[in-house]
Amino acid sequence: MLRALFLRLSESRRLRALAERSSLGRRVSRRFVAGETVDQALAATRAVNQRGMSVSIDNLGENVTNSDDARQSAALYHHMLDRMAAENLDANVSLKLTHMGLDVDAALASELARGLVEHAVRANSFVRVDMEGSPYTQRTLDFVRALHREPGHSGRVGAVLQSYLYRSEEDARALAAEGIRIRLCKGAYQEPAAIAFQKKSEVDAGFVRIMKILLQSGVYHGIATHDEKMIAATLDFARTQNIPASAFEFQMLYGIRRDLQQKLTGDGWRVRVYIPFGAEWYPYFMRRLAERPANVFFLVKNLFR
Ligand SMILES: Cc1cc2nc3c(=O)[nH]c(=O)nc-3n(C[C@H](O)[C@H](O)[C@H](O)COP(=O)(O)OP(=O)(O)OC[C@H]3O[C@@H](n4cnc5c(N)ncnc54)[C@H](O)[C@@H]3O)c2cc1C
């Protein structure tokens, strides 16, 4: 129930405007967000790199409502790709297509995303296209496929699949067969029973089935979870199938299970930390509270310390 409540609140434009303008809100958001500026995101990236892990940087923002905002978001990503290369950071970028204007003008979103993948090719980097709610699933996968097919783009752009969607197992087989890199996660949005598993046990079982498809595909994928059971299943499968640590990576979110991130790295597995930053932190932050409502109590406790 709490998960559904937080997910509904995450879509409130009024609360979003209030929270993002308040200094208390900004302070609290730091639990999961690296800061508001590129400099802060790059400083967090450097610190994570020094701990032996790579990074994917996400400039927070979604569902922009005009083309100027979309162009501005793309320009910021170009700036980040330049800075990451200049500072020799072990990092790539994650972006949302609705941040590139998908709701406003699909042709513009396509032009902006293509420009960023071309930049990633020149900078020897990579663009991960995050997966949003189910109204965007097919369009997002179509976008990634089209970008991936362009000359020189193979291995430079990847998709995300959510194990709560019934369709994801089929999508995993098809995308992996096309050589497209996938980030597998459980899924962070509220989806109906008509298209998505509702029970955690079913979402987890789907995650394990898809993880096995991905690890056997010979393509470099990301297994994105903080769930120790999912991680144990992945390690077990990799070991029994003789899949080397260099063939895939674990991915976790900034500020969540740092201990586990460090343990996996210490054991010789690859770990990438997803570092979000920016002033538009509210929907991302609320989805993190939805995943673990107990976070609210920790936040409140810390505020009064
Ligand atoms: C790198 C990365 C990228 C992602 N990209 C996307 C995306 O593009 N689209 C999308 O829909 N979702 C995305 N997600 C979110 C994902 O779908 C899940 O909502 C989220 O990862 C929680 O699921 P879990 O696998 O950690 O398992 P859960 O079963 O939710 O949690 C397992 C355990 O992990 C810890 N944990 C999980 N979440 C939190 C939290 N917020 N705070 C503190 N502890 C926590 C707790 O110990 C919990 O018991 C991404 C996740 C990661 C790690």
PDBQT file of the ligand as one rigid body, heavy atoms in Angstrom, charges set to zero:
ROOT
HETATM    1  C1  LIG A 401      21.550   0.789 -11.591  1.00  0.00    +0.000 C 
HETATM    2  C2  LIG A 401      20.055   0.763 -11.554  1.00  0.00    +0.000 A 
HETATM    3  C3  LIG A 401      19.347   1.330 -12.586  1.00  0.00    +0.000 A 
HETATM    4  C4  LIG A 401      17.958   1.278 -12.595  1.00  0.00    +0.000 A 
HETATM    5  N1  LIG A 401      17.270   1.740 -13.692  1.00  0.00    +0.000 NA
HETATM    6  C5  LIG A 401      15.928   1.584 -13.744  1.00  0.00    +0.000 A 
HETATM    7  C6  LIG A 401      15.185   1.894 -14.912  1.00  0.00    +0.000 A 
HETATM    8  O1  LIG A 401      15.733   2.330 -15.940  1.00  0.00    +0.000 OA
HETATM    9  N2  LIG A 401      13.841   1.705 -14.893  1.00  0.00    +0.000 N 
HETATM   10  C7  LIG A 401      13.186   1.209 -13.787  1.00  0.00    +0.000 A 
HETATM   11  O2  LIG A 401      11.961   1.015 -13.840  1.00  0.00    +0.000 OA
HETATM   12  N3  LIG A 401      13.865   0.928 -12.659  1.00  0.00    +0.000 NA
HETATM   13  C8  LIG A 401      15.202   1.092 -12.605  1.00  0.00    +0.000 A 
HETATM   14  N4  LIG A 401      15.880   0.766 -11.454  1.00  0.00    +0.000 N 
HETATM   15  C9  LIG A 401      15.147   0.508 -10.185  1.00  0.00    +0.000 C 
HETATM   16  C10 LIG A 401      14.734  -0.939 -10.058  1.00  0.00    +0.000 C 
HETATM   17  O3  LIG A 401      13.741  -1.256 -11.005  1.00  0.00    +0.000 OA
HETATM   18  C11 LIG A 401      14.208  -1.237  -8.646  1.00  0.00    +0.000 C 
HETATM   19  O4  LIG A 401      13.077  -0.454  -8.394  1.00  0.00    +0.000 OA
HETATM   20  C12 LIG A 401      15.220  -1.009  -7.541  1.00  0.00    +0.000 C 
HETATM   21  O5  LIG A 401      16.503  -1.381  -7.937  1.00  0.00    +0.000 OA
HETATM   22  C13 LIG A 401      14.855  -1.842  -6.292  1.00  0.00    +0.000 C 
HETATM   23  O6  LIG A 401      14.857  -3.203  -6.616  1.00  0.00    +0.000 OA
HETATM   24  P1  LIG A 401      15.943  -4.240  -6.068  1.00  0.00    +0.000 P 
HETATM   25  O7  LIG A 401      16.346  -5.106  -7.216  1.00  0.00    +0.000 OA
HETATM   26  O8  LIG A 401      17.034  -3.561  -5.384  1.00  0.00    +0.000 OA
HETATM   27  O9  LIG A 401      15.125  -5.223  -5.124  1.00  0.00    +0.000 OA
HETATM   28  P2  LIG A 401      14.116  -4.982  -3.920  1.00  0.00    +0.000 P 
HETATM   29  O10 LIG A 401      13.438  -6.311  -3.709  1.00  0.00    +0.000 OA
HETATM   30  O11 LIG A 401      13.267  -3.784  -4.134  1.00  0.00    +0.000 OA
HETATM   31  O12 LIG A 401      15.085  -4.677  -2.706  1.00  0.00    +0.000 OA
HETATM   32  C14 LIG A 401      15.998  -5.637  -2.206  1.00  0.00    +0.000 C 
HETATM   33  C15 LIG A 401      16.784  -5.021  -1.076  1.00  0.00    +0.000 C 
HETATM   34  O13 LIG A 401      17.578  -3.948  -1.579  1.00  0.00    +0.000 OA
HETATM   35  C16 LIG A 401      17.628  -2.867  -0.680  1.00  0.00    +0.000 C 
HETATM   36  N5  LIG A 401      16.958  -1.694  -1.305  1.00  0.00    +0.000 N 
HETATM   37  C17 LIG A 401      16.254  -1.685  -2.462  1.00  0.00    +0.000 A 
HETATM   38  N6  LIG A 401      15.805  -0.447  -2.744  1.00  0.00    +0.000 NA
HETATM   39  C18 LIG A 401      16.224   0.329  -1.713  1.00  0.00    +0.000 A 
HETATM   40  C19 LIG A 401      16.084   1.708  -1.419  1.00  0.00    +0.000 A 
HETATM   41  N7  LIG A 401      15.412   2.537  -2.227  1.00  0.00    +0.000 N 
HETATM   42  N8  LIG A 401      16.643   2.164  -0.272  1.00  0.00    +0.000 NA
HETATM   43  C20 LIG A 401      17.337   1.338   0.552  1.00  0.00    +0.000 A 
HETATM   44  N9  LIG A 401      17.506   0.026   0.315  1.00  0.00    +0.000 NA
HETATM   45  C21 LIG A 401      16.957  -0.473  -0.808  1.00  0.00    +0.000 A 
HETATM   46  C22 LIG A 401      16.888  -3.329   0.559  1.00  0.00    +0.000 C 
HETATM   47  O14 LIG A 401      17.828  -3.912   1.402  1.00  0.00    +0.000 OA
HETATM   48  C23 LIG A 401      15.945  -4.367   0.005  1.00  0.00    +0.000 C 
HETATM   49  O15 LIG A 401      15.546  -5.306   0.968  1.00  0.00    +0.000 OA
HETATM   50  C24 LIG A 401      17.270   0.726 -11.462  1.00  0.00    +0.000 A 
HETATM   51  C25 LIG A 401      17.993   0.159 -10.424  1.00  0.00    +0.000 A 
HETATM   52  C26 LIG A 401      19.362   0.152 -10.453  1.00  0.00    +0.000 A 
HETATM   53  C27 LIG A 401      20.105  -0.522  -9.340  1.00  0.00    +0.000 C 
ENDROOT
TORSDOF 0
